[in-house]
């Protein structure tokens, strides 16, 4: 049958915040093996720190797509590099959080064909606890999911870029059964709480960071210490240490859109 779903299950790779060129190199090194070993059908990566640790540049976007990343998500640092604004408008696979107010450049969700006859959606959300007071991620997600379900899309992946673990957990349960996965980003520290929620949604508080290991969430250690010791806003400087590649692999039932498994990974 022409319209039959080609795969009973699909494997989705969610890559943690890529920090600068060293984080990108770590991802480029490990991505081919990850794709081969787990038979990945769709790759999503958070790229909001790809441009020297703050923001996303058009050059980084091109490099991401070149190595096989399908969708780029982001967060509060997406506005740091003004050169990215045209890409947000022109490329539907480069996302900013969907709950920024109307009038902001770009879009916060996209549809992508995984294989012929099977389409998934990726949604980018940003939290409000200890962050900018933008539109409600809970209500915005509900509206977006209703639109996607009306289009017959059942596989929905959510990158929730948020600071507070409680807010991430609350959104996970709020969206349980409505989306395939809710993975947290932003804190750059991978958590060990990956699980399938009761309604069939894969969840993890934070998938971590693809960036310098010997660092303070990607920052040069001495620079970070000086910020805390003096409370002076010392200029951000990235660590030069070797980078890790972090993220999670989510397996989803094609027919129902419910998650079958979630496994986090961290390669150094």
VOGU-3710 file (C-alpha; in Angstrom, 3 decimals, decimal comma):
1> xxxxxxxxxx> 0,000/0,000/0,000  1,380/3,386/-1,025  0,233/5,170/2,150  1,332/2,456/4,582  3,784/3,464/7,311  7,199/2,154/6,154  8,590/1,481/9,640  6,892/0,194/12,795  9,359/2,167/14,896  11,629/5,139/14,215
11> xxxxxxxxxx> 14,765/6,230/16,030  15,336/9,887/16,782  18,640/11,389/17,876  18,483/14,490/20,098  21,889/16,159/20,479  22,620/18,389/23,482  23,595/22,086/23,275  26,578/22,297/20,917  29,138/24,706/22,383  31,474/26,394/19,917
21> xxxxxxxxxx> 33,731/24,762/17,352  35,093/22,143/19,756  31,577/20,956/20,575  30,785/20,817/16,874  33,911/18,763/16,190  32,914/16,283/18,907  29,488/15,892/17,318  30,964/15,544/13,830  33,299/12,820/15,099  30,604/10,719/16,786
31> xxxxxxxxxx> 27,554/11,374/14,589  28,272/8,800/11,839  28,700/5,972/14,347  25,626/7,034/16,341  23,548/7,050/13,173  24,861/3,660/12,080  24,624/1,921/15,450  21,114/3,148/16,316  19,741/3,317/12,750  18,727/6,934/13,209
41> xxxxxxxxxx> 15,901/8,320/11,070  15,900/11,936/12,330  18,606/14,052/13,991  17,805/17,181/16,026  20,484/19,347/17,662  20,378/22,445/19,845  22,701/25,012/18,274  22,131/28,202/20,253  25,727/28,226/21,576  27,486/27,184/18,372
51> xxxxxxxxxx> 28,933/30,622/17,552  31,885/30,909/19,952  29,674/29,845/22,866  26,914/32,449/22,418  24,355/32,415/19,620  24,091/30,752/16,217  25,660/31,950/12,967  24,735/31,254/9,325  28,096/29,491/8,900  27,315/27,156/11,805
61> xxxxxxxxxx> 23,881/26,424/10,331  25,511/25,351/7,070  27,997/23,145/8,914  25,235/21,475/10,948  23,246/20,538/7,861  26,405/19,438/6,066  27,179/16,740/8,659  23,622/15,378/8,653  21,687/17,284/11,315  18,101/17,688/10,117
71> xxxxxxxxxx> 16,637/20,270/12,528  18,364/22,929/14,635  16,679/24,087/17,843  17,774/26,952/20,075  16,844/29,019/23,130  17,455/32,331/24,844  20,817/32,922/23,103  19,367/32,679/19,593  19,276/36,491/19,405  22,984/36,988/20,281
81> xxxxxxxxxx> 24,150/36,868/16,657  22,090/39,269/14,550  23,371/37,620/11,363  21,139/34,612/12,094  17,870/36,545/11,689  17,520/35,954/7,912  18,064/32,206/8,402  15,319/32,127/11,041  12,938/33,622/8,509  14,060/31,660/5,464
91> xxxxxxxxxx> 14,941/28,173/6,728  12,061/26,252/8,303  14,466/23,775/9,916  16,158/26,464/12,054  13,947/27,080/15,087  13,642/29,597/17,888  11,326/28,950/20,870  7,717/28,993/19,708  6,509/30,896/22,787  8,312/34,149/21,942
101> xxxxxxxxxx> 5,647/36,821/21,343  4,160/37,476/17,894  6,388/39,696/15,802  9,638/37,872/16,608  11,524/36,578/13,557  11,327/32,917/12,644  9,219/29,987/13,783  9,180/27,606/16,718  8,022/24,359/15,124  8,552/22,524/11,870
111> xxxxxxxxxx> 7,415/19,402/10,092  10,005/17,061/8,598  9,559/13,925/6,529  11,418/11,117/8,297  10,919/8,599/5,502  8,509/8,570/2,582  4,979/8,707/3,947  5,939/9,466/7,555  6,210/13,014/8,904  7,310/14,163/12,357
121> xxxxxxxxxx> 7,221/17,568/13,998  9,862/19,270/16,122  8,821/21,971/18,595  11,117/24,351/20,465  9,924/25,865/23,769  11,567/28,119/26,352  10,896/28,166/30,080  10,092/31,234/32,156  11,453/30,369/35,607  14,662/32,422/36,111
131> xxxxxxxxxx> 14,463/33,422/32,421  12,783/36,039/30,242  9,053/36,470/30,985  7,846/35,430/27,537  4,554/33,723/26,614  3,427/30,642/28,544  5,183/27,497/27,246  2,375/25,258/28,546  -0,482/27,026/26,768  1,572/27,701/23,647
141> xxxxxxxxxx> 2,508/24,016/23,424  -1,132/22,991/23,749  -2,124/25,258/20,872  0,710/24,023/18,647  0,000/20,359/19,425  -3,673/20,803/18,613  -2,679/22,237/15,226  -0,256/19,375/14,524  -2,724/16,688/15,583  -5,316/18,236/13,267
151> xxxxxxxxxx> -2,829/17,699/10,440  -2,515/14,029/11,380  0,988/14,296/12,873  1,526/11,989/15,813  5,324/11,991/16,195  6,159/15,252/17,996  9,542/15,994/19,596  9,892/18,867/22,065  13,128/20,635/23,009  12,297/22,498/26,230
161> xxxxxxxxxx> 15,017/25,060/26,826  14,559/25,889/30,508  16,450/26,590/33,726  14,278/25,090/36,477  14,074/21,317/36,817  10,595/21,649/38,329  9,329/23,555/35,291  10,766/20,910/32,981  9,166/18,063/34,921  5,824/19,874/35,058
171> xxxxxxxxxx> 5,823/20,402/31,291  6,759/16,765/30,740  3,715/15,604/32,674  1,532/18,301/31,109  2,398/17,012/27,633  2,448/13,329/28,571  0,484/11,362/26,009  0,280/14,353/23,645  3,853/14,252/22,294  6,484/11,592/21,710
181> xxxxxxxxxx> 9,275/13,174/23,741  10,130/16,150/25,931  13,877/16,632/26,330  15,345/19,444/28,392  18,219/21,663/27,291  19,925/24,860/28,545  21,595/23,840/31,829  24,433/21,970/30,030  24,452/19,237/32,715  23,103/15,841/31,706
191> xxxxxxxxxx> 20,631/14,353/34,179  20,110/10,661/34,959  16,303/10,615/35,018  15,392/9,469/31,505  12,123/7,519/31,477  8,823/6,906/29,722  6,009/8,791/31,455  2,677/7,002/32,103  1,030/8,348/28,949  3,851/7,231/26,652
201> xxxxxxxxxx> 6,023/10,347/26,421  9,806/9,998/26,708  11,267/12,515/29,168  14,636/13,640/30,481  15,253/16,829/32,475  18,379/17,771/30,512  20,356/15,991/27,802  23,541/17,876/28,689  26,150/19,641/26,578  28,267/18,843/23,545
211> xxxxxxxxxx> 31,248/20,958/24,492  34,383/21,328/26,647  34,526/18,785/29,478  36,988/20,601/31,760  34,922/23,754/32,026  32,104/25,452/33,890  29,210/24,573/31,546  31,503/25,316/28,604  33,216/28,379/30,052  36,905/28,699/30,867
221> xxxxxxxxxx> 37,263/27,661/34,528  39,277/30,662/35,731  36,939/33,094/33,977  33,920/31,449/35,583  35,523/31,453/39,035  36,365/35,148/38,699  32,736/35,939/37,904  31,568/34,229/41,076  34,348/35,589/43,279  34,044/39,222/42,192
231> xxxxxxxxxx> 30,453/39,435/40,851  31,927/41,467/37,988  30,554/40,511/34,535  33,903/39,316/33,165  33,724/38,698/29,389  32,675/35,164/28,490  35,571/32,950/27,371  35,176/29,372/26,212  37,241/26,550/27,640  39,877/25,074/25,343
241> xxxxxxxxxx> 39,626/21,555/26,801  38,570/18,442/24,909  34,849/18,226/24,229  32,206/15,582/24,827  29,163/14,709/22,720  25,929/14,275/24,684  22,288/13,610/23,976  19,561/10,986/23,910  18,098/8,470/21,500  14,320/8,104/21,497
251> xxxxxxxxxx> 12,545/5,211/19,811  8,947/5,942/18,822  6,073/3,753/17,666  5,180/5,091/14,209  1,445/4,454/14,397  0,688/5,879/17,852  3,509/8,402/18,232  4,224/7,038/21,717  7,778/6,473/22,891  9,097/2,937/23,238
261> xxxxxxxx> 12,443/3,798/24,834  14,833/6,631/25,685  18,573/6,219/26,232  20,995/9,006/27,070  24,597/8,936/25,889  27,810/10,813/26,640  30,974/10,314/24,601  34,215/11,965/25,668
//
